Amino acid sequence: MRRYVVGRLLLMIPTLVGVAVLTFVVMRLVPGDIVALRYAGSSVPQDVIDRERALLGLDKPLWTQFVDWMTQLAHLDFGQSLWTGHAVIDEVWTRLPLSLELAVIATLFAVAFALPLGVIAAVKQDTWADYAIRIFSVGGLAMPSFWIGIMLVLGTITFFGWAPPLVFTPITEDPIANLSQLILPAVSVGYRYSAVSMRMTRSTLLEVLREDYVRTARAKGLRETLVVVRHALRNALLPVVTVISLEFAFLIGGLVVTEQVFNLNGIGKLLVDAVTHRDYPLIQALVLLLASVFVIVNFIVDLIYVFLDPRIRYS
Amino acid sequence: MEALLRARIAFVFLVTATLVIGACAQQAKPGTSGSPAASLAGGEKPTPGGTLTFVVNAEPPSFDGHRETTFALLHPIAPHYSLLYKFDPNDLTKVIPDVADGNPTVSADKMTVTIKLRQDVKFHDGTQMTSEDVKATYDKIITPNTAAGQSSPRAGAYAVVSAVNAPDKFTIEFKLKYPSASFLTNLASPWNFIYSAAKLKADPRWYEKNIMGTGPFTYVSNTKGQDWVGKKNPDYFGKDKDGTKLPYLDGYKALIITDATAGVNAIRSKQAMIEFRGFTPQQRDDLSRALPNDLAIQEAPWICVNYVVPNTKVKPFDDVRVRQALSLAIDRYAGGEALSKTTIVKDVGGLMRPKGPFAMSDADLAKIRGFGKDAAAAKAEAKKLLADAGVPNLSFKFLNRNITTPYEPVAVFLIDQWKQVGITATHDVKETSPYQADLRAGNFQVALDFNCDFLDEPDLQLAKFWSASKAGKGLNFAYYDDDKLDGMIDAQSRQTDPAQRVKLVGDIERYAMDEKAYQYPVLWWYRIIPYLKIVRGWQIGSNHYTNQDLTTVWLAKS
C-alpha cells in the first residue's frame, strides 16, 4: 500500500508537467495580446505597444519564454501577473479561501440532501416519496445553478430588500457576514450538485438492494435500517463518493457564472479574467492549481475506496 | 516693455478663455429622465461625513495613471491624487487650478507656459509638494524612462513640449516647440497625477504598485478583484467657496463588480450608491421602477463613438466609391432613434462630438455623404456607387467585439442597413483580444472600431486619422497614408484661434468622411447615470474620466 501511495504521488509530477506544457502551448496558439487589450480603445501608438510587450517579455522566442517559466516553476515561483504586475501567488491566495469555503459549504449542503433523499427514494421506490424526490432532483439538473442564483438574488431583493453582501469577510472575522454572502451561492450550486448525487445514490442503492447478500441479511432477520445503512449503503457509496469528489474539485474553479451573479471574488472569475486578458502566468498557475486539485482529489478518492470496500487492495 | 507686459496680460486672458472654451468638452448639459427625476441638489449646504460606496465595473491593471488608459484606474484611484489643473466639479465647462496657483502665463511668442504652484500642498507622507515633483511628473509623462521600464501612452499628446523646467521651488515652466492649441487643456488631463519626485527617483516604477499623492483621500486598502478603500486626507489643501475644508466625505469604497446585472443589483439593494461609467436605458428603467423614491438620474452626450473602418489595403475597399456607399447606406437618424431605446448610442455627428465646441452645424453635417436626412436618396446613391465600382452584390466579413453594449446592437443595425442596398455583411464577432489582434494586423475587411476621450479636442479625436505608416501607426486601422490629411490635422493643431480651428476641423471632417470616406462614425454614445439620490455634489460630464476626485461629493442625510 505504501508503495502504491508513493508511486501515485510521484506520478503526479509528470501529470502536472504535462498539464503545464499543454497549457503553455495552447495559450500561445490562442490569438490575442495582453498589451493591445490593455490599451484597447485608446489612441496608443504602436511603439508604446511594442515597448510594453518587450517589458513583459512577450517579444522573446516562445522556447525562451517556456524555459524561463519552467525554471521559475522548478523554484516554485509562479511569476507575476502580466495584467496587475503582482505576484501570481498573491492573486490566487486572495481568491482561494472564498472558493474553498464555497466548495465546502456547497458540498455539505449537497451531501446533507443527497444521501438521505437518495436512500429514501431507493427504499421507497415507486411510491409518492420516490416520485417527489425524483421531481426535485430533475429540477436541480434542469435548472442551471446561475439561473437559480439570479432568481434567488432577485427574489431576496424584491421581497426583502436584501441582497448578499458584495464583499468577502473571512469566517474567522465575522461568521454571520461570511455566511450571509455565501449561503445563497452555496444553495444555488449545491442544489444541482445534490441532484446529481441524489440520483446516483438512488440508482446504485437500488442495484445493491437487489444483491444476494442483502437478501441474506434480511433473511437473517436484521432490522431494515441496519440492512440499508450497514450492508447496502456502504457498498453503494463507491460511485457516489466519486461523483461528490469530482464535483467538489469542479467547484474550486468552475463556478464562473455563479461567481459573476453573486459578485464573488473567486478562482473561477479570476481564471476567466486571466484568459480574457491573456495573462499567461496567471492562467498557467491557475490551470496547474485546478489540475492539482483534480489529481489530489482523485488520489484521495482511491484511498477512500479501500476504506469503504475492504476487498479493494492496491499493490 | 510696457507693451510687452500688456501683450502678456492680454495673452493670459486669451489663454484663460481658451481653457474655458476647451473645457466645453465637459459641456454636457445634464439631463434627467425616467420618473425619479431629482438630479442635482441646488442651493443645499453640503453635509460632511459618510462613506460613498460606488461600483467600478473593471479592475485597474497597475495603479499608475501615467501608464494606463482605463477608467477602471481613474474611478478608484483618482481621489488619491491632484492634478495641475482640473475640470471644475461644480461647473464642468471650466478648467480650474488644482495644485496650480492660478492660471498659466503664456509668453508673447506662445512658446513658454509658466505656472505658479500652491505652497500648501502636501503628499500623504507629509512632505511638501514642490515644482520638482511636478517636473518629475511631467518628465515621466512626456519623456518616460523606458530603459527603467516606464511607459507613457499619452506622451504623443505632449510632443509639442521641448522641456519642462523648475525655475524655482514653486514655479513650473513648459517650453514648447511651437504654439499649440491643445496643450493647455491637456494639462487638465485626468491621468496626469502629481507624483513625488523622491519616490520616482528611488524607483521609477514605484507608482505601478503603490499609492502616494496629494489628493483629497488617502489610501486604506485594496483587495484584488473586490474593493478599493480610501479615507479623507485631513491635510488636503482644498476648500469650498464657503471656506469649508474639502473633501466632505469621510471616505469611499469602490466595489469592483464586473457583471452588469450584479452592478445594477448592487444599487438596487443599496449596497452601492452610484456607478460612474454608465448604464443602459433598460437598466436605468429597471432601477427607476425598483427605487422610485430613492433614485436620481443624470444623462449627457458622451465623447465616445463607434467608427465603421473599411480596410483600404483590401479590395474593393481601396475604392473610395465602395467606402462612400457603405456610409451612404446607413440611416443614422433612424438608427439613433431606435437604438437609443435599448443601448447607449444616440446622437448623429461627425468626427467631433455633436453639440460639442467643435461640432459641425447640422446643416453642414447633412451635406456629408451618409449624414443627410433623406435616407432613400442616400441608399439609391449607395447602390449606384456600388454598381459603378463593379460590386453591386458586395459581401464581406464585418469584424466586431463580443461586447453587448453597444457594439453588437450597433453592428446588427449596420448589417441590416447594408442589406437594404444589396450588401451582405457577415457579423464576425470576436473576443476583445483577438479582435484587437486582427485590427492591429490588418486582418479584416471592414471593422467596427471605437474611441473614447476625456475632452472635446480635435488633437485627441483626430489621432486615428493620421497616416497609418506615420503618426497613425497602431491607431489608424483603415490603413491609409494621406499626406494632405496629415497636413490638415497638423495645421489645426497649431491654430490657436478657436474660430479658425473650428473651420479647419470642419474641412478635415469633409475630407476624411466624405471626399475620401476613410472611416466614419456610426452614432455617438450617450451616458446614463442612475444613482441613489443621497449622493450630492457630483455632476455628470461628457466623459467617464474627469471629475472623479470626489472632492465635492457629499451624502445627504436622507
Interface residues (C-beta under 8 A of the other chain):
Chain A: V30 P31 G32 D33 I34 A36 L37 R38 Y39 A40 G41 S42 S43 V44 P45 Q46 D47 V48 I49 R51 E52 L55 W83 T84 G85 H86 D90 E91 T94 R95 I150 V153 L154 I157 T158 G161 W162 A163 P165 L166 V167 F168 Q260 V261 F262 N263 N265 K269 L270 D273 T276 H277 R278
Chain B: E59 P61 S62 E68 T69 T70 T146 G149 S151 S152 P153 A155 G156 E208 K209 T223 K224 G225 Q226 D227 L255 I256 I257 T258 D259 T261 A262 N265 A266 R268 S269 K270 Q271 A272 A290 E431 T432 S433 P434 Q436 A437 D438 L439 R440 F450 N451 C452 D453 L460 A463 K464 A471 K473 G474 L475
